[in-house]
């Protein structure tokens, strides 16, 4: 119904923004990563998804069509509503979700707030048939067991899955296979 919005960001809330479009302020729920990029007083263009419920009309906004499509796909998973789908997009990038799905790492999805182990498995199964692997994803090797341990340690220390994966990718290719050494190198990424 409402596919895109262009307007001025007038306010940034905890999990939404107020976007003034034609003199009307619309509350649009957006992923955390996008919310940190937007500034009050600046113009913004969002791809949107309108959720119609008996008691509310709720707008969700995204930076790209791909993010909006992932949101829509997530809504098709049994037990996943708009809040959980938005939480996935706030915690993980599209590439991170694709890696988790195609590398059979559903436990990465279970690290998203509000997503349990069973829901993560349902998401991975549902998305496997629907997502198309990108060229960049095809070049990415499946994460080794050692790097999975490093990822688990980083997320246990409070880093998001996206931050942890970025740190792991920054580990030099000639780094030793020792988990502790790889963790030390990954932690160096944050300094």
N, C-alpha and C positions, 0 to 999 in steps of 0.2 A: 504494500500500500504506500508507505513512505520509504523510498529506496535510498535517497541521499538528502543531506542537509548542508547548507552553506550559511554561515552566520558568524556572529561575534561571540566569543566566550566571555560571559559576564561574571561568572562565578565558578569556582572549583570546589566541589564538595568531597566528602570522604570516598564515595564510590561513583560519583556522577559529576557532570558539568551542567551548567545552565547555558544554553546556546540561544542567543537572541536571533530569531529569524523573522524578518518583516515586522518588527515591533512586538513579537510574542516570544517570551522566554520559555524554552522547552527544556525539561530535565531529561538528559540523555545519560544512561549508564554506560560507562566506557571501561575498558581494561586498565589496570593500574599503570602499565607501561606507557599507554597513550596519555593518561591523565597527568603524568609527570612531565610530558613534553609540552602540553598545552599551557598557555599563560592567559590570564584574564586580560581582556582588551584586544586580543589578537583574533584574526579571522581564522576559521577552521572549516574544513570540508570533511564530512563523515559519511561513510556508507552505513546505512541503518537497517535495523530489523525491528519491526513493531510486533510486540507480543500482546495479543488481545485476550483478556480474561474477563470473567463475568463482572468482576468488581474493579478492573483497572485496565488502562491502556498504557503500556510501558515501552519506551524507546531504548534501544541499545545501539551504540555507535562504535564504528571501527575505522581504523586508518586505511585498510585496504579491502578489496572485495574478497580476497583469499581468507582474511580473518573472519569476515562476515559469513562466508561459506562454511568455514570450520565451526563457527558458532551454531549455524543452522544444522549441520551434521550432528553436532553434539546433542542438540535438542531432540534428535531422533532416537537417542539411546534411552532405553527404558530406565527410569529412575533419575534422569538428568534433566533438571529444569534450567531456566535462564540464569539463576544465581550461580549454580555449579558450572555451567558452560562459561560464564564470564570469569569465574575463578580460574578455570583452566587457562583461558587466554590472558589472565593477569599474571599467572605464574610461569607459563611456558610459551615460547614462540611457536609459530607454525612448524618450523624446521625441527624443533625439539619434540613436538608431538609426533611428527612423521617418523623421526628416529626411534622414538619409543614404540610406535606401532609396528614399523617394519623390522625392527631388531628384536621383536617379541619381548620388550622390556616394559610390560604393563605396570611393574612396580614403580616406574618413574611417574606414571600418571597417578598412582595412589599417594604420592607425596604432595599432591595439590590439596589445599585445605578444602574439606567437605567431600573428598573423594575417598571412599574405602577401597579395599582390595577387590571386592566383587564388582563394584561399579567400574573400577579401572579395567578389569578384565572384559567387562561388557563393552566399554568404550573401545578398547583395542580391537576386539572382534568386529564391532560395528564399523569402525573406521578403516579397517584393513581392506575391505572391499570398495570403500567409497573414496578414499584418498588416492591421489595419483602421486607416485614417487617423483620428486623433482630430479633434475640432472645433478644438482649439488648433492642431493641425498645419495644418489647412486655412487658418487665418488667417495662418500664417507664410509669408512670401514666400520663394521659392527664393533661396538665398544668391547674391549677386552674385559676379562674378569677382574684384572687388577684395577683398571680404570673404573669399573663398576664399584669396586670397594672405595676408591678415592671419591667417587661421586657420593656414595653413601656417607662417607666421613664428612665431606663438605656440607651436605644438607643437614647432617646432625649438628654441625657447628652453627647452623642458622642461615647459610647461604641458600638462595633459591636454586631450583634445578637449572634455570637458564644461566645464572652466574657460575654455578659449578661446572656446567658443560663448557662454558667459555674458558674457564680456568684450565680444564683438562685439555682443551684444544690448543692452549698456549704452551703446554708442556713440549719441550723440544723432542723431535723425532728420535734423536740418539740418546734419550734419557734412559737410565737403567730401569729394569722391570720391577725393582724393589718397591713395594707399595708405599712404605714410609717415605722414601726418597721422592716418589711421584707426588705424594701428598704435600711434601715440603715445597716442591717446585710449583704445584698448583696454588698453594697459599701465597707464594711470591707474586702471583698474578694480581692479588688484591692490594699490594703495597705500592 
